[in-house]
Amino acid sequence: MPKMKSVKGAVKRFKVRKSGKIKRGTAFRSHILTKVDGKHHRSMRSPKHVDPADAKKIKAMIN
């Protein structure tokens, strides 16, 4: 039986941290950020994690 291939789009978007949590990017960071409130803009900098409900599916896509 052939090996399962990882989903390349998922590999580019997610990273697994040492703790096992999956790091993800923040949405709405590409352009037209002059309209975004400064507080919201700063909060988008910090690393975000995938919800545990979705983590199992994403780990399957990455591996």
PDB file with one MODEL, atoms N, CA, C and O in Angstrom:
MODEL        1
ATOM      1  N   MET A   1       0.846  -1.188   0.000  1.00  0.00           N
ATOM      2  CA  MET A   1       0.000   0.000   0.000  1.00  0.00           C
ATOM      3  C   MET A   1       0.892   1.254   0.000  1.00  0.00           C
ATOM      4  O   MET A   1       1.869   1.308   0.747  1.00  0.00           O
ATOM      5  N   PRO A   2       0.571   2.258  -0.826  1.00  0.00           N
ATOM      6  CA  PRO A   2       1.413   3.456  -0.887  1.00  0.00           C
ATOM      7  C   PRO A   2       1.292   4.323   0.368  1.00  0.00           C
ATOM      8  O   PRO A   2       0.312   4.257   1.109  1.00  0.00           O
ATOM      9  N   LYS A   3       2.315   5.125   0.570  1.00  0.00           N
ATOM     10  CA  LYS A   3       2.303   6.046   1.714  1.00  0.00           C
ATOM     11  C   LYS A   3       1.268   7.137   1.486  1.00  0.00           C
ATOM     12  O   LYS A   3       0.949   7.479   0.347  1.00  0.00           O
ATOM     13  N   MET A   4       0.749   7.681   2.583  1.00  0.00           N
ATOM     14  CA  MET A   4      -0.175   8.817   2.500  1.00  0.00           C
ATOM     15  C   MET A   4       0.634  10.073   2.228  1.00  0.00           C
ATOM     16  O   MET A   4       1.673  10.287   2.851  1.00  0.00           O
ATOM     17  N   LYS A   5       0.176  10.890   1.321  1.00  0.00           N
ATOM     18  CA  LYS A   5       0.855  12.152   1.031  1.00  0.00           C
ATOM     19  C   LYS A   5       0.295  13.245   1.936  1.00  0.00           C
ATOM     20  O   LYS A   5      -0.898  13.273   2.239  1.00  0.00           O
ATOM     21  N   SER A   6       1.181  14.140   2.359  1.00  0.00           N
ATOM     22  CA  SER A   6       0.718  15.271   3.160  1.00  0.00           C
ATOM     23  C   SER A   6       0.100  16.310   2.227  1.00  0.00           C
ATOM     24  O   SER A   6       0.449  16.398   1.050  1.00  0.00           O
ATOM     25  N   VAL A   7      -0.824  17.093   2.778  1.00  0.00           N
ATOM     26  CA  VAL A   7      -1.470  18.165   2.013  1.00  0.00           C
ATOM     27  C   VAL A   7      -0.524  19.354   2.035  1.00  0.00           C
ATOM     28  O   VAL A   7      -0.319  19.966   3.083  1.00  0.00           O
ATOM     29  N   LYS A   8       0.054  19.685   0.885  1.00  0.00           N
ATOM     30  CA  LYS A   8       1.098  20.705   0.824  1.00  0.00           C
ATOM     31  C   LYS A   8       0.606  22.084   1.254  1.00  0.00           C
ATOM     32  O   LYS A   8       1.369  22.859   1.830  1.00  0.00           O
ATOM     33  N   GLY A   9      -0.653  22.397   0.983  1.00  0.00           N
ATOM     34  CA  GLY A   9      -1.214  23.677   1.423  1.00  0.00           C
ATOM     35  C   GLY A   9      -1.235  23.779   2.933  1.00  0.00           C
ATOM     36  O   GLY A   9      -0.993  24.849   3.490  1.00  0.00           O
ATOM     37  N   ALA A  10      -1.528  22.657   3.606  1.00  0.00           N
ATOM     38  CA  ALA A  10      -1.559  22.632   5.072  1.00  0.00           C
ATOM     39  C   ALA A  10      -0.146  22.712   5.647  1.00  0.00           C
ATOM     40  O   ALA A  10       0.074  23.361   6.669  1.00  0.00           O
ATOM     41  N   VAL A  11       0.805  22.057   4.995  1.00  0.00           N
ATOM     42  CA  VAL A  11       2.198  22.072   5.451  1.00  0.00           C
ATOM     43  C   VAL A  11       2.741  23.503   5.451  1.00  0.00           C
ATOM     44  O   VAL A  11       3.489  23.894   6.347  1.00  0.00           O
ATOM     45  N   LYS A  12       2.354  24.281   4.430  1.00  0.00           N
ATOM     46  CA  LYS A  12       2.827  25.664   4.323  1.00  0.00           C
ATOM     47  C   LYS A  12       2.161  26.592   5.343  1.00  0.00           C
ATOM     48  O   LYS A  12       2.729  27.625   5.696  1.00  0.00           O
ATOM     49  N   ARG A  13       0.972  26.238   5.817  1.00  0.00           N
ATOM     50  CA  ARG A  13       0.215  27.133   6.693  1.00  0.00           C
ATOM     51  C   ARG A  13       0.362  26.842   8.181  1.00  0.00           C
ATOM     52  O   ARG A  13       0.168  27.740   9.000  1.00  0.00           O
ATOM     53  N   PHE A  14       0.703  25.602   8.554  1.00  0.00           N
ATOM     54  CA  PHE A  14       0.726  25.211   9.961  1.00  0.00           C
ATOM     55  C   PHE A  14       2.078  24.652  10.358  1.00  0.00           C
ATOM     56  O   PHE A  14       2.776  24.046   9.546  1.00  0.00           O
ATOM     57  N   LYS A  15       2.448  24.866  11.645  1.00  0.00           N
ATOM     58  CA  LYS A  15       3.664  24.289  12.214  1.00  0.00           C
ATOM     59  C   LYS A  15       3.288  23.664  13.560  1.00  0.00           C
ATOM     60  O   LYS A  15       2.479  24.211  14.309  1.00  0.00           O
ATOM     61  N   VAL A  16       3.893  22.504  13.851  1.00  0.00           N
ATOM     62  CA  VAL A  16       3.655  21.859  15.139  1.00  0.00           C
ATOM     63  C   VAL A  16       4.724  22.332  16.110  1.00  0.00           C
ATOM     64  O   VAL A  16       5.917  22.286  15.806  1.00  0.00           O
ATOM     65  N   ARG A  17       4.287  22.791  17.286  1.00  0.00           N
ATOM     66  CA  ARG A  17       5.223  23.281  18.293  1.00  0.00           C
ATOM     67  C   ARG A  17       5.670  22.131  19.192  1.00  0.00           C
ATOM     68  O   ARG A  17       5.129  21.030  19.098  1.00  0.00           O
ATOM     69  N   LYS A  18       6.646  22.371  20.057  1.00  0.00           N
ATOM     70  CA  LYS A  18       7.156  21.332  20.955  1.00  0.00           C
ATOM     71  C   LYS A  18       6.069  20.785  21.864  1.00  0.00           C
ATOM     72  O   LYS A  18       6.053  19.596  22.180  1.00  0.00           O
ATOM     73  N   SER A  19       5.164  21.653  22.281  1.00  0.00           N
ATOM     74  CA  SER A  19       4.083  21.236  23.177  1.00  0.00           C
ATOM     75  C   SER A  19       3.059  20.347  22.481  1.00  0.00           C
ATOM     76  O   SER A  19       2.230  19.711  23.132  1.00  0.00           O
ATOM     77  N   GLY A  20       3.124  20.308  21.136  1.00  0.00           N
ATOM     78  CA  GLY A  20       2.153  19.514  20.376  1.00  0.00           C
ATOM     79  C   GLY A  20       1.033  20.361  19.801  1.00  0.00           C
ATOM     80  O   GLY A  20       0.253  19.894  18.971  1.00  0.00           O
ATOM     81  N   LYS A  21       0.955  21.627  20.252  1.00  0.00           N
ATOM     82  CA  LYS A  21      -0.051  22.535  19.705  1.00  0.00           C
ATOM     83  C   LYS A  21       0.339  22.916  18.285  1.00  0.00           C
ATOM     84  O   LYS A  21       1.512  22.874  17.914  1.00  0.00           O
ATOM     85  N   ILE A  22      -0.658  23.285  17.504  1.00  0.00           N
ATOM     86  CA  ILE A  22      -0.397  23.661  16.116  1.00  0.00           C
ATOM     87  C   ILE A  22      -0.516  25.174  15.981  1.00  0.00           C
ATOM     88  O   ILE A  22      -1.542  25.766  16.316  1.00  0.00           O
ATOM     89  N   LYS A  23       0.555  25.784  15.485  1.00  0.00           N
ATOM     90  CA  LYS A  23       0.601  27.232  15.295  1.00  0.00           C
ATOM     91  C   LYS A  23       0.001  27.567  13.940  1.00  0.00           C
ATOM     92  O   LYS A  23       0.218  26.855  12.960  1.00  0.00           O
ATOM     93  N   ARG A  24      -0.752  28.650  13.895  1.00  0.00           N
ATOM     94  CA  ARG A  24      -1.368  29.085  12.649  1.00  0.00           C
ATOM     95  C   ARG A  24      -1.177  30.585  12.488  1.00  0.00           C
ATOM     96  O   ARG A  24      -0.837  31.285  13.442  1.00  0.00           O
ATOM     97  N   GLY A  25      -1.399  31.069  11.274  1.00  0.00           N
ATOM     98  CA  GLY A  25      -1.318  32.495  11.007  1.00  0.00           C
ATOM     99  C   GLY A  25      -2.627  33.186  11.347  1.00  0.00           C
ATOM    100  O   GLY A  25      -3.633  32.532  11.622  1.00  0.00           O
ATOM    101  N   THR A  26      -2.606  34.502  11.328  1.00  0.00           N
ATOM    102  CA  THR A  26      -3.801  35.297  11.585  1.00  0.00           C
ATOM    103  C   THR A  26      -4.397  35.762  10.268  1.00  0.00           C
ATOM    104  O   THR A  26      -3.674  36.138   9.346  1.00  0.00           O
ATOM    105  N   ALA A  27      -5.709  35.733  10.189  1.00  0.00           N
ATOM    106  CA  ALA A  27      -6.403  36.184   8.984  1.00  0.00           C
ATOM    107  C   ALA A  27      -6.421  37.710   8.918  1.00  0.00           C
ATOM    108  O   ALA A  27      -6.219  38.384   9.928  1.00  0.00           O
ATOM    109  N   PHE A  28      -6.663  38.243   7.735  1.00  0.00           N
ATOM    110  CA  PHE A  28      -6.846  39.685   7.487  1.00  0.00           C
ATOM    111  C   PHE A  28      -5.610  40.508   7.810  1.00  0.00           C
ATOM    112  O   PHE A  28      -5.730  41.602   8.362  1.00  0.00           O
ATOM    113  N   ARG A  29      -4.415  40.006   7.477  1.00  0.00           N
ATOM    114  CA  ARG A  29      -3.179  40.740   7.743  1.00  0.00           C
ATOM    115  C   ARG A  29      -2.481  41.204   6.481  1.00  0.00           C
ATOM    116  O   ARG A  29      -1.380  41.748   6.562  1.00  0.00           O
ATOM    117  N   SER A  30      -3.080  41.011   5.320  1.00  0.00           N
ATOM    118  CA  SER A  30      -2.351  41.247   4.082  1.00  0.00           C
ATOM    119  C   SER A  30      -2.276  42.715   3.667  1.00  0.00           C
ATOM    120  O   SER A  30      -1.186  43.205   3.373  1.00  0.00           O
ATOM    121  N   HIS A  31      -3.390  43.422   3.636  1.00  0.00           N
ATOM    122  CA  HIS A  31      -3.378  44.807   3.150  1.00  0.00           C
ATOM    123  C   HIS A  31      -4.580  45.563   3.694  1.00  0.00           C
ATOM    124  O   HIS A  31      -5.441  44.983   4.357  1.00  0.00           O
ATOM    125  N   ILE A  32      -4.634  46.862   3.410  1.00  0.00           N
ATOM    126  CA  ILE A  32      -5.664  47.801   3.901  1.00  0.00           C
ATOM    127  C   ILE A  32      -5.757  47.738   5.424  1.00  0.00           C
ATOM    128  O   ILE A  32      -6.842  47.594   5.987  1.00  0.00           O
ATOM    129  N   LEU A  33      -4.598  47.849   6.080  1.00  0.00           N
ATOM    130  CA  LEU A  33      -4.572  47.787   7.536  1.00  0.00           C
ATOM    131  C   LEU A  33      -4.703  49.163   8.182  1.00  0.00           C
ATOM    132  O   LEU A  33      -4.669  49.277   9.407  1.00  0.00           O
ATOM    133  N   THR A  34      -4.852  50.209   7.368  1.00  0.00           N
ATOM    134  CA  THR A  34      -5.044  51.549   7.921  1.00  0.00           C
ATOM    135  C   THR A  34      -6.414  51.662   8.585  1.00  0.00           C
ATOM    136  O   THR A  34      -6.600  52.461   9.502  1.00  0.00           O
ATOM    137  N   LYS A  35      -7.358  50.870   8.125  1.00  0.00           N
ATOM    138  CA  LYS A  35      -8.707  50.894   8.696  1.00  0.00           C
ATOM    139  C   LYS A  35      -8.806  50.106  10.002  1.00  0.00           C
ATOM    140  O   LYS A  35      -9.744  50.291  10.779  1.00  0.00           O
ATOM    141  N   VAL A  36      -7.832  49.229  10.235  1.00  0.00           N
ATOM    142  CA  VAL A  36      -7.889  48.362  11.409  1.00  0.00           C
ATOM    143  C   VAL A  36      -7.460  49.141  12.643  1.00  0.00           C
ATOM    144  O   VAL A  36      -6.489  49.898  12.607  1.00  0.00           O
ATOM    145  N   ASP A  37      -8.196  48.947  13.740  1.00  0.00           N
ATOM    146  CA  ASP A  37      -7.889  49.574  15.010  1.00  0.00           C
ATOM    147  C   ASP A  37      -6.491  49.127  15.471  1.00  0.00           C
ATOM    148  O   ASP A  37      -6.117  47.968  15.292  1.00  0.00           O
ATOM    149  N   GLY A  38      -5.731  50.046  16.059  1.00  0.00           N
ATOM    150  CA  GLY A  38      -4.360  49.746  16.470  1.00  0.00           C
ATOM    151  C   GLY A  38      -4.270  48.585  17.443  1.00  0.00           C
ATOM    152  O   GLY A  38      -3.355  47.766  17.355  1.00  0.00           O
ATOM    153  N   LYS A  39      -5.215  48.511  18.370  1.00  0.00           N
ATOM    154  CA  LYS A  39      -5.225  47.434  19.360  1.00  0.00           C
ATOM    155  C   LYS A  39      -5.416  46.076  18.674  1.00  0.00           C
ATOM    156  O   LYS A  39      -4.756  45.095  19.016  1.00  0.00           O
ATOM    157  N   HIS A  40      -6.321  46.043  17.712  1.00  0.00           N
ATOM    158  CA  HIS A  40      -6.571  44.807  16.965  1.00  0.00           C
ATOM    159  C   HIS A  40      -5.362  44.438  16.109  1.00  0.00           C
ATOM    160  O   HIS A  40      -5.000  43.267  15.995  1.00  0.00           O
ATOM    161  N   HIS A  41      -4.749  45.451  15.512  1.00  0.00           N
ATOM    162  CA  HIS A  41      -3.571  45.251  14.664  1.00  0.00           C
ATOM    163  C   HIS A  41      -2.431  44.636  15.477  1.00  0.00           C
ATOM    164  O   HIS A  41      -1.764  43.716  15.002  1.00  0.00           O
ATOM    165  N   ARG A  42      -2.199  45.129  16.689  1.00  0.00           N
ATOM    166  CA  ARG A  42      -1.157  44.577  17.559  1.00  0.00           C
ATOM    167  C   ARG A  42      -1.480  43.158  17.994  1.00  0.00           C
ATOM    168  O   ARG A  42      -0.583  42.320  18.092  1.00  0.00           O
ATOM    169  N   SER A  43      -2.746  42.881  18.254  1.00  0.00           N
ATOM    170  CA  SER A  43      -3.126  41.536  18.710  1.00  0.00           C
ATOM    171  C   SER A  43      -2.940  40.498  17.611  1.00  0.00           C
ATOM    172  O   SER A  43      -2.803  39.309  17.901  1.00  0.00           O
ATOM    173  N   MET A  44      -2.934  40.932  16.355  1.00  0.00           N
ATOM    174  CA  MET A  44      -2.740  40.002  15.241  1.00  0.00           C
ATOM    175  C   MET A  44      -1.294  39.528  15.132  1.00  0.00           C
ATOM    176  O   MET A  44      -1.021  38.527  14.469  1.00  0.00           O
ATOM    177  N   ARG A  45      -0.350  40.249  15.786  1.00  0.00           N
ATOM    178  CA  ARG A  45       1.064  39.866  15.752  1.00  0.00           C
ATOM    179  C   ARG A  45       1.332  38.571  16.500  1.00  0.00           C
ATOM    180  O   ARG A  45       2.121  37.738  16.054  1.00  0.00           O
ATOM    181  N   SER A  46       0.670  38.406  17.643  1.00  0.00           N
ATOM    182  CA  SER A  46       0.971  37.273  18.517  1.00  0.00           C
ATOM    183  C   SER A  46       0.606  35.956  17.854  1.00  0.00           C
ATOM    184  O   SER A  46      -0.349  35.897  17.080  1.00  0.00           O
ATOM    185  N   PRO A  47       1.366  34.881  18.151  1.00  0.00           N
ATOM    186  CA  PRO A  47       1.075  33.593  17.521  1.00  0.00           C
ATOM    187  C   PRO A  47      -0.260  33.033  17.976  1.00  0.00           C
ATOM    188  O   PRO A  47      -0.629  33.147  19.145  1.00  0.00           O
ATOM    189  N   LYS A  48      -0.967  32.437  17.059  1.00  0.00           N
ATOM    190  CA  LYS A  48      -2.274  31.847  17.348  1.00  0.00           C
ATOM    191  C   LYS A  48      -2.154  30.331  17.247  1.00  0.00           C
ATOM    192  O   LYS A  48      -1.264  29.806  16.577  1.00  0.00           O
ATOM    193  N   HIS A  49      -3.061  29.642  17.921  1.00  0.00           N
ATOM    194  CA  HIS A  49      -3.064  28.182  17.886  1.00  0.00           C
ATOM    195  C   HIS A  49      -4.385  27.681  17.343  1.00  0.00           C
ATOM    196  O   HIS A  49      -5.426  28.321  17.492  1.00  0.00           O
ATOM    197  N   VAL A  50      -4.321  26.523  16.712  1.00  0.00           N
ATOM    198  CA  VAL A  50      -5.516  25.887  16.161  1.00  0.00           C
ATOM    199  C   VAL A  50      -6.342  25.340  17.310  1.00  0.00           C
ATOM    200  O   VAL A  50      -5.791  24.859  18.300  1.00  0.00           O
ATOM    201  N   ASP A  51      -7.667  25.411  17.185  1.00  0.00           N
ATOM    202  CA  ASP A  51      -8.581  24.876  18.183  1.00  0.00           C
ATOM    203  C   ASP A  51      -8.371  23.365  18.301  1.00  0.00           C
ATOM    204  O   ASP A  51      -8.176  22.693  17.288  1.00  0.00           O
ATOM    205  N   PRO A  52      -8.407  22.820  19.518  1.00  0.00           N
ATOM    206  CA  PRO A  52      -8.199  21.374  19.680  1.00  0.00           C
ATOM    207  C   PRO A  52      -9.168  20.508  18.869  1.00  0.00           C
ATOM    208  O   PRO A  52      -8.827  19.386  18.495  1.00  0.00           O
ATOM    209  N   ALA A  53     -10.362  21.016  18.597  1.00  0.00           N
ATOM    210  CA  ALA A  53     -11.331  20.258  17.803  1.00  0.00           C
ATOM    211  C   ALA A  53     -10.837  20.029  16.379  1.00  0.00           C
ATOM    212  O   ALA A  53     -11.159  19.012  15.765  1.00  0.00           O
ATOM    213  N   ASP A  54     -10.054  20.974  15.849  1.00  0.00           N
ATOM    214  CA  ASP A  54      -9.537  20.868  14.476  1.00  0.00           C
ATOM    215  C   ASP A  54      -8.119  20.305  14.415  1.00  0.00           C
ATOM    216  O   ASP A  54      -7.656  19.903  13.348  1.00  0.00           O
ATOM    217  N   ALA A  55      -7.431  20.276  15.551  1.00  0.00           N
ATOM    218  CA  ALA A  55      -6.014  19.910  15.576  1.00  0.00           C
ATOM    219  C   ALA A  55      -5.767  18.499  15.043  1.00  0.00           C
ATOM    220  O   ALA A  55      -4.789  18.271  14.331  1.00  0.00           O
ATOM    221  N   LYS A  56      -6.639  17.557  15.377  1.00  0.00           N
ATOM    222  CA  LYS A  56      -6.451  16.162  14.952  1.00  0.00           C
ATOM    223  C   LYS A  56      -6.486  16.051  13.429  1.00  0.00           C
ATOM    224  O   LYS A  56      -5.677  15.338  12.835  1.00  0.00           O
ATOM    225  N   LYS A  57      -7.429  16.761  12.797  1.00  0.00           N
ATOM    226  CA  LYS A  57      -7.548  16.729  11.337  1.00  0.00           C
ATOM    227  C   LYS A  57      -6.325  17.354  10.670  1.00  0.00           C
ATOM    228  O   LYS A  57      -5.823  16.840   9.671  1.00  0.00           O
ATOM    229  N   ILE A  58      -5.853  18.463  11.231  1.00  0.00           N
ATOM    230  CA  ILE A  58      -4.712  19.167  10.650  1.00  0.00           C
ATOM    231  C   ILE A  58      -3.432  18.351  10.798  1.00  0.00           C
ATOM    232  O   ILE A  58      -2.606  18.320   9.886  1.00  0.00           O
ATOM    233  N   LYS A  59      -3.261  17.685  11.954  1.00  0.00           N
ATOM    234  CA  LYS A  59      -2.085  16.820  12.140  1.00  0.00           C
ATOM    235  C   LYS A  59      -2.071  15.693  11.101  1.00  0.00           C
ATOM    236  O   LYS A  59      -1.011  15.306  10.610  1.00  0.00           O
ATOM    237  N   ALA A  60      -3.248  15.176  10.775  1.00  0.00           N
ATOM    238  CA  ALA A  60      -3.338  14.128   9.764  1.00  0.00           C
ATOM    239  C   ALA A  60      -2.942  14.671   8.397  1.00  0.00           C
ATOM    240  O   ALA A  60      -2.314  13.961   7.611  1.00  0.00           O
ATOM    241  N   MET A  61      -3.301  15.922   8.101  1.00  0.00           N
ATOM    242  CA  MET A  61      -2.948  16.533   6.831  1.00  0.00           C
ATOM    243  C   MET A  61      -1.457  16.811   6.733  1.00  0.00           C
ATOM    244  O   MET A  61      -0.870  16.674   5.659  1.00  0.00           O
ATOM    245  N   ILE A  62      -0.831  17.204   7.857  1.00  0.00           N
ATOM    246  CA  ILE A  62       0.580  17.566   7.863  1.00  0.00           C
ATOM    247  C   ILE A  62       1.467  16.329   7.741  1.00  0.00           C
ATOM    248  O   ILE A  62       2.450  16.343   7.000  1.00  0.00           O
ATOM    249  N   ASN A  63       1.129  15.271   8.457  1.00  0.00           N
ATOM    250  CA  ASN A  63       1.981  14.070   8.476  1.00  0.00           C
ATOM    251  C   ASN A  63       1.748  13.162   7.313  1.00  0.00           C
ATOM    252  O   ASN A  63       2.394  12.120   7.204  1.00  0.00           O
TER     253      ASN A  63
ENDMDL
END
